[in-house]
Amino acid sequence: MSNIQKLPLEDIMGDRFGRYSKYIIQERALPDIRDGLKPVQRRILYSMNKDGNTFDKAYRKSAKSVGNVMGNFHPHGDSSIYEAMIRLSQDWKMSEPLIEMHGNNGSMDGDSPAAMRYTEARLAEIAGYLLADIEKETVTTAWNFDDTEKEPTVLPASFPNLLVNGSTGISAGYATDIPTHNLAEVIDATIYLIDHENASLEKLMQYLPGPDFPTGAIIQGKDEIRKAYETGKGRIVVRSRVTIETLKGGREQLVVTEIPYEINKANLVKKIDDVRLNAKVPGISEVRDESDREGLRIAIDLKKEADSKLVLNYLFKNTDLQVNYNFNMVAIDNMTPRQVGVLPILTAYVRHREEVIVKRSKFDLTKAEKRLHIVLGLIRMVSLLDDVVATIRASENKSDAKENIKVSFDFTEEQAEAIVTLQLYRLTNTDIVTLENERDTLNEQILELNAVINDEKTLYNLMKRELREVKKKFGKPRKTELQAEVETIEIEAHELILEEDTVVSVTKAGYIKRTSPRSFASSQVDEIGKRDDDALLFYGSAKTTAHLLIFTNLGNVIYRPIHELTDTRWKDLGEHLSQSLNNFKADEEIIDVEVIEEFKDQNFLVVTKRGQIKQIELTSFSPWRTYRTKSMPYVKLKMDDDEVIFIKPVSFNEVMLISENGYALRLNLDEIALASPKSAGFKAMTLKEGDKLKSAFFTNSNSWYLLTQRGFIKRVKTEAVPLADRASRGTLVLRPLKNNNHTVFAAGRVYQTRTDLSAASEEVNLLSDILNIDQEKITQILSVISDKNKTIELDLMSLNLSDKTSNGHPIDDEIDRVLSCSTTD
C-alpha cells in the first residue's frame, strides 16, 4: 500500500517553514533570558568545561575545541562555531569576555581573526561562574543531536549574563539588540530586586542607570533609556569621546579616544578622511589612526583658521563618531520569544537562580545525608571493632563478610560496604576523631541545606552572597559616561562651505559649471567648453558661498548653491540641467541667470508675453527641499502660449513695456504689488487681439532703442513715453503703414555713461575687475544678423534721437528681415 499523501503545496510550505522558524528562533539566533546565551555559545562553554579546558589549565588549539563542539553538540559548520567562539573572546564586544584566546582574534578595524588552527583558547575565569554547579543536576538536560549524550538546555549562571554581555541576532520574524552593562551595577540592581520584589523601574535605575559599553564613549538620553528598560524598545545617542588639543602655531587637533559600540574603527577613519578629501567641512588637514597597545587614538589635525567646534559637530552628524543605538531586547522566555524590559529580565534570572540553588542544595543534601549515614556506621563499628573483625575473618569472601556484618550488627547495605572496604590505617585514634568531626560538620551542613530548601529568606541571602562574591572578584568601574539630555547638533549650511573665488558659467542649452579663476584666466572667453550649436549665456565671478538662480521662459526657477556646481576646467562641457532635474522640459529655455550673495530684501519684476506683470520677493526663491531634482514655479502662466519675457532684480522704479505692434507703456513700479510665486500677477498692458509683449526693461537711462523686423532702428528719449496707469494700452511708437507694417523685433535701454551702466545692477558684467573696464565712456554694441547671413554691429550711442512716431531708418539697405540681435557692453 502506497504511503504517498497528496496535500496542497501552500499547506506543506506553511508547515515546514513554521517548523524551520521555530527551530532558528529557539535554537539559533536568540538568547535565553536566564543565562543570556544562544545555543551555540552555551554548547561552546559546556564542551570546553567538560573537556577541562578551563582558565587554570593550559591553552588548547581552537580547532580542537571547535571539533568537539561540532562533533558532540552543534551539527553545523565549523566556521559558525569558530565565529561564535571568537566573539566570546573579543573584549571590545563583550563586557566580560567568556573565553581567553592566544593569537589573532580580530580587531576593532574589522580584521578577520587567524584560522582556528593557529589560535589557542580556554575558558575565562568568569565563565566558570556561568557553569558552576552544573554537575549537581541544577539544570535541565536534553539529548544531543545523535542521542549519544546529554547537554544542558540552560547554564546555572551565577550572574545575570544577558544584561552584562548583551546580545545581538536576527531570526525569522525576530531580531534582538541588547546592550552590554556594567557587571557591578547589574548585580547591585539584582540584589535590590531580591530584597524588594515589587521594586519600581525608577528604583532599579538608581543602581542600573544605563548601558556600559566595553568601548566606553558617551550615552545621551536618559528618557530613552528608561523607555527601553520599560518596554524593551528605545533609541539612545552614543557619541565618541573627543578632546580638542592645541598644537604649535595656534593650530588645533581633535583626538578621539573612545568610539561607539560595534563601530568599525577603520571604516570610521576612512569616512572622516573622505570628509577631508571632499572638503565637506572646511578646516581638516589630516586624519591619522594612532591606535597602539596603549589604546585607541584617532588624530584629526585642523588648519589654523578652522572652527574646531564646527568640524566636530559636522563629524558627529555625518559620520559614525556619533550613532543611534536601538534597543530591541528580545529573548527566549519559557520557550517563547518575548520583548522584555529590565524588570522581566532580572525577575526571570532571580527565579532561575532560585531553582538552581534549590536543586543544588537538594543534590548536596542527598550527598551529605548519604555520607553521614556511612560516617555514623563507621563510628559505631569502632566500638564493635573486635567483633566486626572476627566476623570478617570468619567469612569466606567480601560478599559473605558484608552479609554477615549486616545480619550480626544491624548495619545497612551502604554501611556494610564502607566497613568491608575500609583500610586498616583508618582505625587509628586520629581518624576516629576525624570521623566524629566529619559527623558534626555534616550535621551542620544538612541543617543549612534544609534551611535553604525550606526557608525563602535563607535562600535569598545565599543568592545575594554569591552575587556579591562575583561582584567583588570581577567588578570594574563604569566605562561609558551617561548624559541625561541629547545634545542637538545645529549646523548652518553656509558654515560648511569653504569660501573660494570661482567663475560660474551657464550656456543657452543648459550646461552649468564653475571654474577656478586660474583656469579661466588661462583661456579666452570664447574657448568655453560647449556644443557647436550652443552659446554662452552667462558667466561671472562669484564666491562658493553664493547662490545661483536660473530662470526659464516657462516660469520656473532652478536653484544651485555655487559650491555644489561641478568644478571643472573652462574648456570642459560641465553638467547639463536635465541630468539632475526631472521636470526640465525639452522646450524650456533659460532667460536669466542671477548670482545671489544672500537671500535678503530684494524684489524681482516678472513680465509675461501675454501682458501679465508682478513683483516677487527674492526670499521666495530660498532653497526648497527638492531643489536638486525639481525646479520651482515663480509665476503661473494662464495661457498655453504664454511665456516669461523678462525677469530681473528691481534696479529702478520704472519699467518700459513694448508690444509687438509698437505700443510702449511706462509704468511706475509702485503700481505693481508683490505677489506669491504661484500667482499669475496683474494685467500690465491692454493688448489688442493678436498683439503681445515683445520687450521689457527698466528706464534707468535717458534713452532706449527699438529694432523692427524689417531691419529699421531708432533711438528714442525715455521721456517721450509718458508715465501711465497699469492696464493701459500705452503710446504708439511706430508709424502705421498701408502695406508691410513695421513690428517690434527687439527693444532695450541705451547706456550713455559707465555711471548709467552701474546703475543697472542686472546688466553689470560680474567679471569687470578681471577684464579691467576702467574707461568713463562705454560702448554698447548691438549685433544684428539678417536672413542673408549678414552681421551688422551698431554703436547704440552713435544713433541720432528719433521721434516716437517715426519708424527709424534702415540699418542696411540689404536687410529684408532680422533673424536675431544681441547687445554687448
WOURRA-V813606 format. One record per helix or strand of 3 or more residues. SS is the DSSP state (A for helix, B for strand). FROM is the first residue (numbers start at 1). LEN is the number of residues. If there is no record, write none. Layout:
SS|FROM|LEN, SS|FROM|LEN
//
This chain:
A|9|21, A|39|12, A|62|11, A|78|12, B|99|4, B|120|4, A|127|5, A|134|3, B|141|3, B|150|3, A|161|5, B|167|4, B|175|4, A|183|13, A|201|7, B|218|3, A|222|10, B|233|7, B|241|6, A|248|3, B|252|7, A|265|13, B|284|6, B|298|5, A|308|11, B|322|7, B|330|4, B|336|4, A|342|42, A|385|10, A|398|12, A|413|8, A|424|4, A|429|26, A|456|19, B|481|3, A|493|4, B|501|7, B|511|5, A|517|5, A|525|3, B|536|8, B|547|6, B|556|6, A|562|3, A|577|3, B|590|7, B|603|6, B|612|6, A|618|4, B|644|6, B|654|6, B|663|6, A|669|3, B|693|6, B|703|6, B|712|6, A|718|3, B|744|7, A|754|6, A|761|3, A|768|4, B|781|6, B|791|5, A|796|3, B|818|7
//
